[in-house]
Amino acid sequence: MEEPRARRIHSSKEKKIKRKEVLEKKRAIDEVIKTAYAEKDHLSSFPPFRRYDHNGLSVYLESGLGEKLSSSMKRYIQNLLKVNMERPYGPEWPTEEKVKRKEMVSPDARYIIVRQAPDAKVDDISKAEREMCSTCWMGDGDPVVGFVHYRFIVEEDTPVVYIYELQLESCVQGRGLGKFLMQLIELIARKNRIGAVMLTVQKANVSAMNFYRSKLRYVISTISPSRVDPLQIGAEKNYEILCKTFDREAKTKLEVCFICYF
Ligand SMILES: CC(C)(COP(=O)(O)OP(=O)(O)OC[C@H]1O[C@@H](n2cnc3c(N)ncnc32)[C@H](O)[C@@H]1OP(=O)(O)O)[C@@H](O)C(=O)NCCC(=O)NCCS
């Protein structure tokens, strides 16, 4: 039976409105990402986060761009990634290392670089620890002791800050610096009207998993393999995708499991 003309017109109008809404939503999301990328130094909005003087550490932060990394910085990043991540990745490391090498210099890659302050007191980091750190940094300027690589991307039609890497040298770990950097990233997200911070953690990286989940209250995202398909893909994959959301829409799309309501 044919649909009455009036109903056809009505439903085609509805479709048009829906299409318009979808397009407007997409435009709004693209605008959020574009605006976030237009700012070249996200640190400039948060002067108190330029420096960290706590728990025997004196370090300062600077912003960086993937496509402008010096060769010594690229070498340093590769070294630190190998030192910290070879073990959790296990046999997947050689492939992953190549992927990370490409990601490192992407035009979308944004960095927060952590350097040891020149006026750090001698006893800020013990001599043995200092030697461990400075063996890694061979470039100009104050010794680099860690970095964050983050990007602005869209997941489930939601703009998010995705942390590609958060890497600290062992001599500066466990002194609150990781938490401080994560707070900064969350502030960058909120300032740019971005509803969530996301990241990937290897299941074998138990200490990082504890850090994010127990200390920083990140949760396993709905898009993580273990939630998409717990029995098969979830069991096969060696990683989880974690998130922290700041608004209702991001929470609904990235955190909440509707099945859990029933
Ligand atoms: C994971 C990492 C970024 C954490 O940073 P960090 O500076 O060492 O951690 P912090 O000192 O900021 O820890 C913050 C809080 O978490 C706690 N914490 C740190 N590591 C923890 C762990 N393994 N388990 C439970 N809690 C932990 C600290 O006690 C601290 O608690 P407090 O605020 O009550 O004092 C850092 O250790 C690191 O670079 N590790 C190697 C690389 C890596 O695994 N990166 C993550 C890849 S996804």
The ligand as a Gaussian input file, in Angstrom:
#p B3LYP/6-31G(d) Opt

LIG

0 1
 C       52.689000       6.194000      35.351000
 C       53.390000       7.506000      35.682000
 C       53.080000       8.524000      34.599000
 C       52.828000       8.010000      37.019000
 O       53.439000       9.231000      37.358000
 P       54.136000       9.416000      38.784000
 O       54.674000      10.790000      38.851000
 O       55.086000       8.306000      38.994000
 O       52.900000       9.243000      39.778000
 P       52.542000      10.244000      40.943000
 O       53.698000      10.363000      41.853000
 O       51.982000      11.487000      40.375000
 O       51.382000       9.479000      41.650000
 C       50.203000      10.159000      42.007000
 C       49.480000       9.343000      42.990000
 O       49.339000       8.017000      42.512000
 C       49.963000       7.125000      43.409000
 N       50.603000       6.108000      42.598000
 C       51.674000       6.248000      41.816000
 N       51.992000       5.079000      41.254000
 C       51.078000       4.201000      41.734000
 C       50.889000       2.820000      41.566000
 N       51.717000       2.115000      40.846000
 N       49.849000       2.229000      42.182000
 C       48.993000       2.943000      42.955000
 N       49.159000       4.252000      43.180000
 C       50.172000       4.862000      42.564000
 C       50.949000       7.920000      44.206000
 O       51.123000       7.352000      45.491000
 C       50.263000       9.250000      44.288000
 O       49.287000       9.226000      45.330000
 P       49.054000      10.509000      46.275000
 O       48.572000      11.608000      45.398000
 O       48.038000      10.030000      47.248000
 O       50.382000      10.767000      46.894000
 C       54.929000       7.344000      35.804000
 O       55.214000       6.501000      36.864000
 C       55.597000       6.830000      34.543000
 O       56.012000       7.610000      33.700000
 N       55.742000       5.481000      34.419000
 C       56.439000       4.866000      33.293000
 C       55.768000       5.115000      31.972000
 C       54.340000       4.674000      31.953000
 O       53.985000       3.570000      32.325000
 N       53.478000       5.584000      31.464000
 C       52.062000       5.351000      31.332000
 C       51.799000       4.735000      30.011000
 S       50.079000       4.567000      29.746000

